[in-house]
Amino acid sequence: MSRRTRTVSGTVVVAADAMAIYRAVADPSQMPRWSSENTGAVVPHPGEPLPEGASFVGTNRRGRARWSTRCVVVAAEPGRRFTFDVGEIGLGRPVLRGPIARWDYAFEPVAGGTRVTETWTDRRRGWSDRVAVGLDRVLTGGRSFADFQRRNIARTLARLKADFEA
């Protein structure tokens, strides 16, 4: 089996102010507006961007599967970057601990709006490529997790653009 791709990203230019987009993305309870997999998040103060060090529980769905993750914000630079690490996962509630993934959102003012880049990084360093690739193909219906996330990122960014430009 081949080595797995550990990082994928996508970019879109949105005709909106970087700070406005940041404020929405940095409040994970807003993510279901754009993500096809995320169904919500329990955050300390809904409607407000999370600061660095804050934690939240995200809820997700893929087909009939549902799971929760506990995440910690590792970068919160208003109007520039929002990054969080997924460190726990579980079916009813997050119980399995360990580095799972990092999600990063970068915001760059450009002519006509803001360039938004969403990046997913696989942080499962202790997993062999063979085990990770095999499990990923089961969980994604036969694709690599990198290909699966590439498609999710493209959908999320397209929906984010449509939402802010509506």
Buried (B, 14 or more C-beta within 10 A) or exposed (E): EEEBBBEBBBBBBBEBBBBBBBBBBBBBBBBBEBBEBBEBBBBEEEEEBBEEEBBBBBBBBBEEEEBBBBBBBBBBEBBBBBBBBBBBBBEEEBEEEEBBBBBBBBBBEEEEBBBBBBBBBBBBEEBEEEEBBEEBBEEBEEBBBBBBBBBBBBBBBEBBBEBBEE
